[in-house]
């Protein structure tokens, strides 16, 4: 699988996730709407009361960190526009994010065997058991089309992390006592010599692995996405570009525990008035973490508690 095919696969997986959340937000009985669209063919990506004094401590801590220069920065964000006028942002980690294949010790290593089976199915080979890809929670599109993708659902983030087997994955603090709408792990194969829609036999290696989870807290909507890539991928970055049409993206930095988190606020005219949507990004130990949160502006304190729990998950 070549670079463009792999990156397109990452984008298609996340686009499916965003389409599914849009459908849920527009469903009858929903009190708000999420109408983000990710440009096809581009990788994307995409968790309870705090007193005012605590907010002030965070703000003062951020100022002090910048004044002294004592904080860790895992990468930077650049915003702009693509040729079609869509708002774009790039997250550029400070290091090569590729992990050795030996870093993945869980059952996700078996996913390449499933991918080979999926390729066989795409060439007309029949099996005596159903296709494993049918009925995956969190994905509304037909994930039986790409033979280089294997998706599996889990009940908890811990189970998903065990399935991957990389011992440095951080589990966010706020998810421990909350039931998710869904959690799945998406594994993508890489083979530079394979050409789709041909009889060339693939020899997939594990290329990209992501944990994807969705939570609802009352009217607050949260998506977690943790990306990992292997040395089998030619690019040193997991997420190259995110686009959003008719949207203003405003980058900022928030400091917690001497870590400078990248923050992107989305201002979309189609959103319900009075709602805020932000994405927080951190990269550590070659895992790229994304927290996307959407909440009513009058529930800022409640949202802050979720955000700070997520930030504090990475340690003091």
N, C-alpha and C positions, 0 to 999 in steps of 0.2 A: 504493500500500500504506500503510495507516495504522500508527500507532505500535504498537498492541496486536498487530497481525498480524506486524510486524517482530520485536518482542520475543519473541513466541511462536515464530517461526521460529528465532531464536537459541537459545532453550531446547530446541526439538525437535532441533536439530542436535547439541547437546552431550549431550542425553539419549541419543541414539543412540550416541554415542561411549562413554558410561558403561555402557550396556547391553552393548555389545560387549566391553568390558573385563571386565565381570562374567562373561560367558559364558566368556571365555578363562581367567579365574582358577578357574572351577568345572570346567573341562575335565579329563578324566582325565590324570593325570601332573602336574598342578599341585600345588605344595606350599603354596599359601595361597589364600585367597579374598578377593575384593573385592566387597562387596555394598552399594555406595552406590546410592541411587535418587534421581534428581532429579525434583522435582515437575513433572508435565506442565503445559505452558503457561507455564512460568517460565524465563527465561534463565539459563543456567548457564555455565557455562563449562566447563571442564575438558575429572640430571634425573634412587687410590681408597683409599689408606690415609693418614690424617693423624695426626701425633703429638700427644701431650697438650699439649705446649708451644704448638703452633699454636692449639689450642682455647682455651687460656688467653689467648693474644694477642687472639683475637677477643672473648672475654668482657671483657677489660680495655679493649679499644678501644671496645666498646659503652658501658661505664660512663663512660669519659672523654668520649665524644661527648655523652652525655646531660648530664653534669656541665657541659660547656662550652656546650652548646646548638648545637654546630657539626655539623649533619647536614642532609641534604636529605630531605624527606618528600613523597612523590608522592601521598599520599592517606591515608584512614583507613578502618578496618573497624568496623562496628557489628554485634553479634550479638543474637539474640533468638529469638522463636518466632512462627510464623504461626498463624492461627486454628485449624488442625487439630493444633497442638502440635508441628509439625516444627521442628527447629532451623534458624535462618536466619542469613545474614550478608549485609551490604551492603558493597561496596567503593566508596568515594566519592573519585574522583580530585580533585586540587586545581584542575583546569582543565577547560574545555570540551574534550572529546576529539575533536570533529569536525574532519576534515581537508577541505580543498578537493578537489573531484573531480579537479583537475589534478595532485594529489599522486600519484595512481595512474597510472603511465606504462607498466606492463607489459601483457601479454596479458589480464590479468584484466578490462581494460576491455571486452573482447569478450564477457564473460559475460552482459551484459544482452541481447545478440542471441540467445544460447542460451536465456535465460529467456523471450524472446518466442516462440521455437520451442516451448518446453515448454508455454507457454500454448496455442499452436495445437494441440499434441497433445492437451491436456486438453479441447479443444473438438471433437475428432474428426478433425482434419486428419491425413492420412497422409503419411509421408515414405518415400523410397526407401532410407534407411539406418537402422541401429538407433539407439535412444535412447541418447545419450551417458551417461546417468545410471546405467545398469545396471552392476553389478559394481565399485562404488567401494570400495576397501579402507578399513577403519576405520569403516564405517557399516553396521549390521546391519538397519536399517529400510528401508522402501521409499522412497528419496529421489526417486522419480518423481512423488510426489503433489504437492509444492509447486512450482508453475511459476516461482516467484520465487527459486529456489535453484539454483546451479550449483556442483558439486563436482568437483575434479580432483586426481588423485594425483601425487606426485612422489617421486623417489629421495632427495633431500637437502633440507635446510632452505634451502640456498643457492638451489637451483632454485625452491623455493616462493617465496622472497623476490624473485627475479628476475621471476617470473610476476606478482607484485603490483606491483613497480616503485617502491615507496616507499623512498627511499634512506636512511632513518633506522632501518630495521628492524635490530635487533641479533640476531646468530646466537649462541646459547649456545656456550661454549667446549668443553664436554664432548661435544658431538654430532659433532665433526669426524671422529673416528676410530671411530665406532660406527655400526652398521647398525640403522636403525629397523625396528620391525614395520610401521609405515606412517606416511606423511605425506600430508596432503591440505590443500588450500585450499578453504574454503567461502565463496562469495560470495552475498550476499542482495540482492535488488532492493527498491527503495522507490518507491512510487507512491501518493500520498495519495488519488487519484481512482479507483483501481481497486478493484473489489469482487470477491472470490473467488466462483467458481461462478456467474458471470454472463457475458453476452456483451460486457460493457464491455471494450474493447481497452486493454491496459495499455501504459504507456510507462515502463518501469522505468529508474531510475537506480541506480548502484552505491551501496548503502546500508551494508552491513557486510561486512568481509572478515576472515577469521581463518585463521591457520596452526594446524593441529592435528597433533601428532606423538606417537607412543608408542615408548618404549624399554624393553627389559629388560636389566638387568645382573645375571646370575645370578638371584637371587630378589628383586631390587629392581625395582620397577615405577615408571615415570616417564611422565607426560603433560605435554607442553608445549602451551600455547594462547596465541597472540598475537592480540589483537583490535584492529581498526582500524574506525572508522566515518567516514562522509563527511558533508558539509554537507547531503546529501539527507535525513538522518535528523532527525526533530524533537527527539529526546532527546539531551542532551549526554554521555550515558554509554553504554558498550557493554554492560556487564553490570550488571543492576539488582538481582538477587536470586538467591541460591542456597539451596536447602533440602535437608535430609537428615533423614529420619524416624528417631526413636529414637537420636539422636546428640547428643552434647555437643560444641559447638564452642567452643574456647578461643582467643581472639585474643592475639597478642603482637607484639613488634617486635624484629627483629634488625638491627644496624647493620653494614654493610660498606662500606668506602671512603666514609665519610661519607653513605651512603644508608641511610635507615630503611626496611627492607623489612617489609611487613605479613605476618604468619605466622598461619595458622589450623590448630590441631591438632584432628583429629577423633577422638573417643572413641566407638566404636560397639560395643555389646555383642555383635553378631554377628561381629565380626572375630575372626580367630584370635588366641589369647593370644600375647603377645610381639611383636606387630606395631605399628608406628607409622605413621600417615598424616598428612602435613602439606601445606599449600598455601602457597606463597610468592607474593607479588604485588608487582609494581613497575610504575609507569607513567612513561614518558619519551618526549618528542617525539611525544606523542599516540598512542603504542602502549601498550596495557595487556597486560602480560606475566604469565602464570600458570605456575608450576611446581608440579605435584602429584607427590609422591613417597611411596611406601609401601615400608617396609623392616622387617626384623627388628630388634628393639631391640638385639640384641647386635652388629649391624652399623652402629652409630651413626657410627663413624669413616669407614666406606666411604660412608655416606650424606652425611656432612659434606663429603667431597671433591667429590661431585657438586653439592651445594648451593652450595658456595663457588665452584666453577667457573662456575656459572650467575650468581651474584652478581657475580663479577669480570668477567663479559662486558660489563658496562655501563661499565667503565673505572674508573680510579683517581680 
